[in-house]
């Protein structure tokens, strides 16, 4: 296992499971203080009775100090392996650049830690399967991060669809139109196949695509085209795709990082109802969603399904609240490795289709040419 990027040596031997009272806050270490800061501010800090961030890790000394001072976290290190040796750290929150996720998740599991891992989870189906196999060998579990599922709009849509009140799904459109320019790509690992693993499909639109498959189920066939038009980068910043879902619905995806007005928008047309999200780019799951019933009878059915609905906290706050409930009850995690695998499988299909100009049928098995990854050959990428 390569820890050279963080300047560390191979990790410690596996530790025994940490026995604890679930009413005591879980000890958390956040690795990466970029998006990791949002995990603290919008998630852990809003649940002080459930989580306590006791350590930070980042290779950027200034950022490490700033986040530590902001949240009063005294234990700070540049060495990931130092975190793994802290017995009081029960949860390792991995919020580092994508190319580090695999090794860090495997090392944390081997050290007896629970793991939270940012998107994109890994850079291939083979890598996801390595983590799934490793998780089975430990009593601890891994929760991938898809916080956009937590918003009252998408939660209500999920409830209605799962109850059958929407009827047969016909067609959906998913738009991710964001604006990323030179200041964003000034961070050296961004825009490079080796370190970011992909572009708009993988690191930006992945949330909206997860919401679509969470509501409609997995894809059965994919055809995609990608281009790099808005920025002088290696990875794609524009993409379109046509999907056929396993339930027969048709889905159109469009994503760009060259939109001067940023939006994220989902529209789902079903037999008995049409769902339309708002357009706010980073809160697409939040209310208000417009739900248009096809008939008075459909409206009554939808009202019945939503009777007694309890609002959820948005994004990281809601996700981490559900995560704690799952840990305390030893129940299913709110986001699972199987769902992360489905997300990576869709990304694999999108990239392979775009690279070969051919449709891709899912599922993708271990004998598929892209099972080990979608990135261009080393000579063609940085």
ChimeraX attribute file (.defattr): number of C-alpha atoms within 10 A of each C-alpha:
attribute: neighborCount
match mode: 1-to-1
recipient: residues
	/A:1	11
	/A:2	13
	/A:3	17
	/A:4	9
	/A:5	10
	/A:6	15
	/A:7	12
	/A:8	14
	/A:9	14
	/A:10	12
	/A:11	21
	/A:12	15
	/A:13	12
	/A:14	15
	/A:15	16
	/A:16	13
	/A:17	14
	/A:18	15
	/A:19	7
	/A:20	10
	/A:21	9
	/A:22	14
	/A:23	9
	/A:24	12
	/A:25	16
	/A:26	23
	/A:27	18
	/A:28	25
	/A:29	28
	/A:30	26
	/A:31	27
	/A:32	22
	/A:33	24
	/A:34	16
	/A:35	15
	/A:36	23
	/A:37	23
	/A:38	14
	/A:39	21
	/A:40	23
	/A:41	15
	/A:42	17
	/A:43	22
	/A:44	22
	/A:45	17
	/A:46	17
	/A:47	17
	/A:48	12
	/A:49	12
	/A:50	20
	/A:51	21
	/A:52	20
	/A:53	25
	/A:54	19
	/A:55	21
	/A:56	28
	/A:57	28
	/A:58	23
	/A:59	17
	/A:60	13
	/A:61	12
	/A:62	10
	/A:63	16
	/A:64	22
	/A:65	17
	/A:66	13
	/A:67	19
	/A:68	21
	/A:69	11
	/A:70	10
	/A:71	13
	/A:72	11
	/A:73	17
	/A:74	13
	/A:75	13
	/A:76	20
	/A:77	19
	/A:78	19
	/A:79	19
	/A:80	26
	/A:81	22
	/A:82	15
	/A:83	25
	/A:84	27
	/A:85	16
	/A:86	14
	/A:87	14
	/A:88	16
	/A:89	22
	/A:90	23
	/A:91	25
	/A:92	26
	/A:93	29
	/A:94	29
	/A:95	25
	/A:96	21
	/A:97	18
	/A:98	24
	/A:99	18
	/A:100	20
	/A:101	21
	/A:102	20
	/A:103	15
	/A:104	25
	/A:105	25
	/A:106	21
	/A:107	24
	/A:108	29
	/A:109	25
	/A:110	22
	/A:111	24
	/A:112	25
	/A:113	30
	/A:114	25
	/A:115	25
	/A:116	23
	/A:117	23
	/A:118	22
	/A:119	23
	/A:120	26
	/A:121	28
	/A:122	25
	/A:123	28
	/A:124	22
	/A:125	26
	/A:126	18
	/A:127	20
	/A:128	22
	/A:129	16
	/A:130	12
	/A:131	21
	/A:132	18
	/A:133	12
	/A:134	18
	/A:135	20
	/A:136	10
	/A:137	12
	/A:138	18
	/A:139	13
	/A:140	20
	/A:141	24
	/A:142	25
	/A:143	20
	/A:144	24
	/A:145	26
	/A:146	24
	/A:147	22
	/A:148	21
	/A:149	29
	/A:150	25
	/A:151	22
	/A:152	21
	/A:153	24
	/A:154	26
	/A:155	20
	/A:156	22
	/A:157	26
	/A:158	17
	/A:159	17
	/A:160	22
	/A:161	21
	/A:162	14
	/A:163	14
	/A:164	13
	/A:165	23
	/A:166	27
	/A:167	16
	/A:168	16
	/A:169	21
	/A:170	15
	/A:171	20
	/A:172	21
	/A:173	17
	/A:174	23
	/A:175	21
	/A:176	29
	/A:177	24
	/A:178	21
	/A:179	16
	/A:180	18
	/A:181	12
	/A:182	10
	/A:183	7
	/A:184	11
	/A:185	15
	/A:186	10
	/A:187	9
	/A:188	10
	/A:189	16
	/A:190	21
	/A:191	24
	/A:192	18
	/A:193	24
	/A:194	19
	/A:195	16
	/A:196	20
	/A:197	24
	/A:198	25
	/A:199	25
	/A:200	23
	/A:201	27
	/A:202	26
	/A:203	15
	/A:204	21
	/A:205	23
	/A:206	22
	/A:207	23
	/A:208	26
	/A:209	21
	/A:210	21
	/A:211	22
	/A:212	23
	/A:213	17
	/A:214	16
	/A:215	20
	/A:216	22
	/A:217	15
	/A:218	22
	/A:219	24
	/A:220	18
	/A:221	19
	/A:222	25
	/A:223	22
	/A:224	24
	/A:225	20
	/A:226	23
	/A:227	13
	/A:228	18
	/A:229	13
	/A:230	16
	/A:231	17
	/A:232	13
	/A:233	17
	/A:234	17
	/A:235	26
	/A:236	26
	/A:237	26
	/A:238	22
	/A:239	23
	/A:240	19
	/A:241	18
	/A:242	18
	/A:243	25
	/A:244	18
	/A:245	20
	/A:246	14
	/A:247	14
	/A:248	15
	/A:249	20
	/A:250	19
	/A:251	22
	/A:252	17
	/A:253	21
	/A:254	19
	/A:255	25
	/A:256	27
	/A:257	24
	/A:258	18
	/A:259	14
	/A:260	10
	/A:261	9
	/A:262	17
	/A:263	18
	/A:264	22
	/A:265	19
	/A:266	23
	/A:267	20
	/A:268	24
	/A:269	20
	/A:270	20
	/A:271	15
	/A:272	21
	/A:273	24
	/A:274	20
	/A:275	19
	/A:276	21
	/A:277	23
	/A:278	19
	/A:279	20
	/A:280	13
	/A:281	17
	/A:282	17
	/A:283	21
	/A:284	27
	/A:285	30
	/A:286	24
	/A:287	16
	/A:288	15
	/A:289	20
	/A:290	15
	/A:291	20
	/A:292	15
	/A:293	20
	/A:294	14
	/A:295	11
	/A:296	9
	/A:297	11
	/A:298	18
	/A:299	18
	/A:300	13
	/A:301	19
	/A:302	25
	/A:303	13
	/A:304	13
	/A:305	18
	/A:306	15
	/A:307	9
	/A:308	8
	/A:309	12
	/A:310	10
	/A:311	13
	/A:312	17
	/A:313	17
	/A:314	20
	/A:315	22
	/A:316	23
	/A:317	22
	/A:318	22
	/A:319	23
	/A:320	25
	/A:321	19
	/A:322	19
	/A:323	19
	/A:324	20
	/A:325	16
	/A:326	14
	/A:327	16
	/A:328	14
	/A:329	9
	/A:330	10
	/A:331	11
	/A:332	13
	/A:333	18
	/A:334	21
	/A:335	19
	/A:336	17
	/A:337	20
	/A:338	13
	/A:339	18
	/A:340	22
	/A:341	21
	/A:342	22
	/A:343	23
	/A:344	25
	/A:345	23
	/A:346	29
	/A:347	24
	/A:348	25
	/A:349	26
	/A:350	28
	/A:351	28
	/A:352	24
	/A:353	21
	/A:354	21
	/A:355	15
	/A:356	12
	/A:357	12
	/A:358	15
	/A:359	17
	/A:360	22
	/A:361	15
	/A:362	17
	/A:363	15
	/A:364	18
	/A:365	12
	/A:366	12
	/A:367	8
	/A:368	10
	/A:369	11
	/A:370	19
	/A:371	19
	/A:372	16
	/A:373	20
	/A:374	22
	/A:375	20
	/A:376	15
	/A:377	9
	/A:378	9
	/A:379	6
	/A:380	9
	/A:381	12
	/A:382	15
